[in-house]
């Protein structure tokens, strides 16, 4: 099973990805995680990507396409994979089609976790992340036991620059302009599965499993 998960920034793609990866034993391919790791290492790719991501902008298509090809082409995926955060533009989607064709594999389904903009702004304003172990919290919905401190490793939590309101507004505008049209692109291919992302995390997960079972 080869899945692609889509949704606006803060829609809960990361949370659902973790659940689906465990449920189906898939490999996770997250361009966001890759770029964050490169930024943390201070690599050339990380430095270049940071200039775009801190502003809430997309990393250029070619740079991201090259990274995804490097990952897809270098290993086998016996149980399949989950693409998270890619593609985000029509050009990236077409590049992905070419990659998959060359590798003689195909997407099983494209999941869209759908949430209204106003709800996303509230979600992201309160999001806090542990820079050490990667666990995510929310000041309202999922606070740590000790304010500002990670439950798992004791590191001080941070608010990512791309979770600040100005950056979030910019990311939503870019999503609506660049990424939202991909929903029609994949709907025409009969791959799109739309999920109400405003439900509880568990309900969203069960809806995804149910709809994938119908495909």
Secondary structure as GFF3:
##gff-version 3
##sequence-region A 1 215
A	DSSP	beta_strand	3	7	.	.	.	ID=ss1
A	DSSP	alpha_helix	13	24	.	.	.	ID=ss2
A	DSSP	beta_strand	27	30	.	.	.	ID=ss3
A	DSSP	alpha_helix	31	41	.	.	.	ID=ss4
A	DSSP	alpha_helix	44	53	.	.	.	ID=ss5
A	DSSP	alpha_helix	61	74	.	.	.	ID=ss6
A	DSSP	beta_strand	81	84	.	.	.	ID=ss7
A	DSSP	alpha_helix	90	103	.	.	.	ID=ss8
A	DSSP	beta_strand	109	114	.	.	.	ID=ss9
A	DSSP	alpha_helix	117	125	.	.	.	ID=ss10
A	DSSP	beta_strand	127	130	.	.	.	ID=ss11
A	DSSP	beta_strand	136	138	.	.	.	ID=ss12
A	DSSP	beta_strand	157	158	.	.	.	ID=ss13
A	DSSP	three_ten_helix	161	163	.	.	.	ID=ss14
A	DSSP	alpha_helix	165	174	.	.	.	ID=ss15
A	DSSP	pi_helix	175	179	.	.	.	ID=ss16
A	DSSP	alpha_helix	181	188	.	.	.	ID=ss17
A	DSSP	beta_strand	192	196	.	.	.	ID=ss18
A	DSSP	alpha_helix	201	214	.	.	.	ID=ss19
###
